[in-house]
Amino acid sequence: SEASTRAQIEALQLDLQQVDLQPLLTTLPRTAFTGPLIIQPWQQDSWQAQADVRNTAPGPLDQERLPLDRLLADIRIAPEQWRIETLELQIGTGRMQVQGGFAPPTQALDLRGELQRLPWRQRPRLRGVGSRPGQVDEAEYRPAHGHVRPLHATRRVAGHRLHDATAG
C-alpha cells in the first residue's frame, strides 16, 4: 500500500556530479550540475525537497549553455498547499529569490520575489505567455543599472483578471 511504502522511505538523496541535461533532450542547454538533491517525507502526506546544486559550466544560452551558477531550494509539497520556503537562483553576479505558495484546490498563487544585478543585455519582455486559462498573460522585468526592480505579473483564469501582483 502507499502508506507502507511511504513509511519505508526515509529519504531519497541524489549527489549530482557534473550532470549534463542535454543528452536527455537535445534542445536543452549543456549543464554540469553538482550537489545534493534530497526528497524526504515532511509531515502527514507531505514531502520536502531540498537542493544546493551548482552548475560548474555556466554560460550564455546562445552558446548552448545554461546561465545558472547555483540553485538553492527548500520546497514543501502537501495535497492542499505547495510551499516555496526558499528558491534562490544565482546567475553571474546577480540573483533571483522567490518565496510563496500555491493552493491546488483553489488555484491560488502567492509569490514574492526579488531580482538583483541580473546580467541582462537588453530589456527582456515576456508577453502573451499563453492564452489558456490559468496562465500568466503578461510579465516583465525592467532592469535599471543593477538595482532591484519589481516583477509585475497579471494572472487570468477563464478569461477573468484575478489580480495584479508586484514582487520586489
N, C-alpha and C positions, 0 to 999 in steps of 0.2 A: 504494500500500500504506500501511498505518497507520504503519509505521516511517519511510517517506519523508515522509509528511505531518507527523509529529511532528518530524522533523529540520528541516522548513521553518519551524515555528512557533518563534519566539524568545520572544515574549511577547504576551499579549493584555492591553492596558491600556485600561480604561474610566475616563474622567474624568467622573464624575457631576456634573450641575449641576441642582439643585432637582428631582430626580426624585420624582414622586408615584406611589406604587404603586396608589392607589385606582382610577384609570381602568382598570387592568389587571384588577382584580377588585373589584367594588363592596363586598364585605364586608370589605376591608382598610381600615385607618385611613389618613388622609391623612398624607403624608410629604413631606419636602423634602430628599432625600439629596444631599449634595455631597461629593465627594472621590474619591480614586483607588481602583480595584479592579484588581489585577494578578493574572493567572494565567500561570504560566510553567513550562516543564519544570524539574524539580529534579534528579533522578537517573534512572538507568535505569528506564523505565516508571513514573515518579513525577511528580507535579505539585505545585506550591506556589501557594497562593492567599493574597494579602495585601490587606488593606483598611484604610483610615483614613477612614471615612465619618462625616460629621456630619449630623444631622437638624436643619436650621435652623428647623423649625417643630414642635418637640415639644409635646406636650400630653396631657391625660388621655384614656384610651380611651373614657370615656363621652361625650366630645365629639368622637369620631371622629378622634382624633389618636393618634400613637404616642409614648409617654413616653420614648423613647430619644433621648438627646442625641448620643451618639457610639458607634461600633463600631470597635474596633481589633482586627485579626485577622491571624494568621500560621498557616496550616493546611497540612499536607503530606499528600498522598494517594498511597499506593502500594498495589498489589494486596494485600499481606499486612498492611499497617498504615496506619491513618489516624491522624495525629498533630496534636493541637492544641498548638502551641508557645505561642501567645498568643490568648486570646479575652477581650476586655475590653469590657463594656458600661457606659456612663455614663448614669445615669438621674437627672436632677436633681442633687442633691448627693451621691448615692450611686453605688456601682459594684458590678459583679459581675465577677470574674475566674475563668476556668476554664483548666485545663491537663490534658492527658491523652491518651488514645488509645483506639482501637477496632481490634481484630483481626478482620476479616471471616471468615477461615476458622474461627475458634473462637468467634466472637461475644463474645469477652472485652472488657469495657468497664472502663476505668480512668480515672476523672475525679477531679480535685481542684479545689476551688473556694473562693472567699472572697466573702462578701457584706458590704458596708459601707454604712451610712447610707442604705439604700434607703427611699424615701418611701412606705412602706405606711401606709394609713389604718386598716386593720384587719388582723387576723391572717389572712394568706392561707393557704389549705389546698388541697392537691391530693391527692385520694384517688381510687382506682379509675380511674386514667388509662386503663386498658383491661384487659381480661382475656385478651387474646390472648397467646400465648407470646412471651416476649422483651420484653414491655413492663414499664415500671416500674409496680408496683402501688400504691405509696404514696410520697409525698414531701411534706415540709412544711418551712416556714421560719417560725420564730417570732422576729420582731424584738423587741429589748428596748432601748428608749431609745437607738437608734442604734449599739449595739455589735454587733460581728460575732457571729453565732450560727451553729451548724452547720446544714447542709442534709443531711437524712437521707433516704436512698432505699433501698428494698428492690427487688431485681430478681428476677423469676421467669422461668424458661424451662421450657416444657412442664409448668407447674404445680408445679415444684420451686423452692424458695428457693435461690438461688445464694449470696448473701452480703448482708450489710448493710454499707453504706458511709456514712461521715460525712465530709463535706467541711468544711474550715474550718480 
